[in-house]
Amino acid sequence: MFENVLQVVKEYPTIIIHRHSSPDGDALGSQIGLKNLLQENFPEKRIYVVGDAAKRYAFMEGSIMDEIDEETYQGALAFILDCGASGLISDERYKKAAKTVRIDHHIFCETIADIEVVDTSYESCCGMITEFALESGLRLSPASAKALYTGMITDSGRFRYDSTTANTFRLASALMEQKFDTGDIYAQLYADDFLSIRLRAQFVLKIQFTPHKVAYIYTTKEELASYGVDTFTISRGMVNTMADIRGVDIWVNFTETEENVLVEIRSNKHTVQPIAVKYGGGGHAKACGAAVKNREEAMALLEDLNAFDQQ
Ligand SMILES: [Mn+2]
């Protein structure tokens, strides 16, 4: 699967690793993991990571990006990781590289690089980098394994999502042969500010139910103003305070703004997206949203969800 990749890695003295912008754990994990992997096995090469800041994932060791000038790309090999579309790649100077390789697990929609390894059967790009290491007989290091494991758990929802397979565990097992502290990763990933925890508690107390057990929260614009946080922190950020309630398959968060009412709908079972579409919205099958005119329209949407859940 990775013969051509190993071949070009051996050929080029300079390797620059890109990934998607606004990086998540998998984008950074695969980027840092690959850098450490290559540095460990090819110490004579110059290897760089580039892109926008790690922000939420700045706790990951090695997440500070390298500053390089354009000349560095001359005669270099560029990797593009965890990127389904060219528009999402952070730092478009990858185009200046002599050779490009993409490794990705998103649905293929366009050719981006000279060498493409795209396989949607992997739960994460980190899983693919681990596969590359094993297949190529490259030596993993604790630093590389820790970064790759971080991406694997974030993209698989800690091995919970449907994308998790026997292969996922085979690769995770290979990473865990290295000595690193998983407790440290989890502590960093799940730690939250007390103010957010307090806000979530307030939202838990606001949960209501329709007769057919659709959970919902309605936040008026006066309440929204009183929380002193931005709209998305409430609208997207609070919808899953209603997740994992026994007997509840559909939940919806309504947030009034000056212009409209934002609606975020989630389900663990049903394809609720047609209801979002009916009200001018869209999204994924079980995670979608819309913006409706006012409270009346919001309540009509809620009634549709209530009727839907009976099926
Ligand atoms: Mn990913």
Boltz pocket constraint, residues with backbone or C-beta under 6 A from the ligand:
constraints:
  - pocket:
      binder: B
      contacts: [[A, 26], [A, 27], [A, 82], [A, 105], [A, 123], [A, 124], [A, 125], [A, 155]]
      max_distance: 6.0
